[in-house]
Amino acid sequence: MRLWASGVCIVTARHAQQQHGMTVNSFISVSLEPPRVLVSLERGRHTHELVERSGYFGVSVLSDQHKELSDRFAGRLTESGDRFAGLETFRLVTETPLLSVALAAFDCRVIATHPVG
């Protein structure tokens, strides 16, 4: 996390055989020990609902070569379609899908939520 300055990430979630993801630029390191991150997700979005239900989420850090992925998960292509179609993913402990092409990936558990706005 010491190497993270700023950028664009895909936050993904999975619950009850449903999976979804969304592009975010609100991903920050809160603490190194213990490791804690913060993401901001718009309420009412499918990804937010799946994170809320499962208590888990994944973060895939994109490079500047991933504009198409950023657009796809930002909903520029579709909000309701399978955003993972044709993409290689992998899973860690939480079974949340993470993008294989990502520069880095984080498998996360929700420890707190703070509704704002």
C-alpha positions, 0 to 999 in steps of 0.5 A: 500500500505504500506504493499506491498513489492514486488510480482506478480500481474495479470493486467486485462482489459475489453473493448467492451465485450473483457477481458484479463489479464497478469502477471506482477511484475512491480506494485508499489505504487507511492503515498498514497494521492491521491492513485496512482499505476504504472504498466508496460505493454508490448505494442502490448499485448492484455491486453495493447490494452484493457487498452489503449482503455478502460482507466481502469485496474484491479490489483489482487495481488497473493500469493505464492500459485498462481503459476498456475494462474501466469503461466496462465496469463503469457501466458505459457498456451495460449496467445489467449485462455480465461485465465479467464475460470473456474475462479471466478471473481468479478467487482467493479466500472469499470467493470474490472474483478478481481480475487476472490482468490487474496490477494488484488484487485485494480480497477484503472483508467488510469491517464497517460501513458508514452511509453518507449523503 
